[in-house]
Amino acid sequence: MNRKLMTTLFGLVLLAGWQSGCSDASSNHLLAEELLAELVAANTAPSGGSDMRPAVAMLVRHLKDAGFDDEDLSVLGQTEALQNLVVRYRSKSAVQRPLLLMAHMDVVEALAEDWNYEPFKMTEDDGYLYGRGIVDNKAGIAVLIANLIRLKEEGFRPDRDLIVMLTADEESTGDATKWLLKEHRDLVDAEFALNTDGGPLLLVDGKPAALMLQTSEKIYASFTLEATDPGGHSSRPKRDSAISRLARALVDIESYDFPIDLNETTESFFKSWSVIAPKDAPLFEQLLSDNPDPEQLDKLLDEHYYNAIARTTCVATQLSGGHAENALPQTARAIVNCRYLPQSDVSTVVGVLQDLSSPYGVTVTGILPPTPSPPSPLNPQIVDPISTLARTLWPGIAIIPEMSTGATDGAFVRNAGIPVYTVSAIASDPNDLRAHGQDERISLQAFRDSNEYWYLLIKEFASQGE
């Protein structure tokens, strides 16, 4: 039988069992919800000391109760607080290289006075679960761990090792992931990775319309721009003070548009995104045209999301200068943050900033070396199972490859030579995405659907050698 057809039938059988009240699925959903509540209560934000140890200890306890041995669990990190957890579900007859499954434990800060719910306590209200990190990315952790436990209890025999990597500082430096890949590559080495940190199921008019599949990320790079001057008394101003020269350079940078440059992922995105935004289809046609109308392409600048997907961007994010209100400034500094396309070269970005700044005597200095992250190829052996199972659960949806304009730990994993495909399958209204924001929430049904999707997906990718 054709493997694609087998996949579809397999998903339909499991889906039927789930919808009819399958006890295994129901108990697994309850476990996932229990894990999620405990994860939210473990404050892994800066106000909690950015301490992963309580969350790690809780997860280890659940895994050991389910039969995972000490040799299957690796707790390690560069500091006592920033601990990572790596879990290995071992195959007794591996015929494929391991599969890496990813999520991160740390969360951004939440200001309790701005929330309508306690941010570090999971609250259910009107069909939604509220709490900091409940989407970014603790739902992903709960889904991965709950499904590993479910597979263990079922006696599932994968044809490859399954590795869950839960990292400690994705929301800041990502050093935990870089350290694991450099110092403990054997623990996380895999043929490819599935990341839970992105790739939502987008709703249109409350109905599933498209599953986002993130296969690429823009590269993060920040620079210090600095202008210096001998200064002097403010009663005798001159036209080229340090602040004035820096300001002119920043205006020129803001006015500069990097060229449009689509890769495999972004080209596929613009071919498909009209499912979500049909009114913008004419703009997408221009972007994909061999002979676009320049006036039509100018409209891209007013569409911040599309513009960020189509080209490299740089923007001033911090500014300082001067030392006294009655003195001419001796120094003026700005931080310019760039997100450059993964197929481009940072030296080109630096060259543009220098060309725009040097006429004003402004220097450009890199803050940290960027981490290159080549796009993951749209490999049918990976994309097809992701797509087939999604269409089994949500018939008729589109599958839209996506390049994230932000960044995840996936950038470091790709840079290490492991392709990464990010798909949370969490149903979300694109106009109500609350990750990092006030009253972060997930629909309870969306969480359960994502949990079941990942159960099917893991089994599919760990049974292909049969």
Buried (B, 14 or more C-beta within 10 A) or exposed (E): EEBEEBBBEBBEEBBEEBEEEBEBBEEBBEBBBBBBBBBBBBBBBBBBEBBBBBBBEBBBEBBEEBEBEEEBBBBBBBEEBBBBBBBBBBBEEBEBEBBBBBBBBBBBBBEEEEBEBBBBEBBBEEEBBBBBBBBBBBBBBBBBBBBBBBBBBEEBEBBBBBBBBBBBBBBEEBBBBBBBBEEBEEBBBBBBBBBBBBBBBBBBEEEBBBBBBBBBBBBBBBBBBBBBBEBBEBEEEEEEBBBBBBBBBBEBBEEEBBEBEBBBBBEBBBBBBBBBBEEBEEBBBBBEEEEBEEEBBEBBEEBEEBBBBBBBBBEBEEBEBBEEEEEBBBBBBBBBBBBBBBBBEBEEBBEBBBEBBEEBBBBBEBEEEBBBBBBBBBEEEBBBBBBBBBBBBBEEBBBBBBBBBBBBBBBBBBBBEBBBBBBBBBBBBBEEBBBBBBBBBBBBEBBBBBBBBBBBBBBBBBBBEE
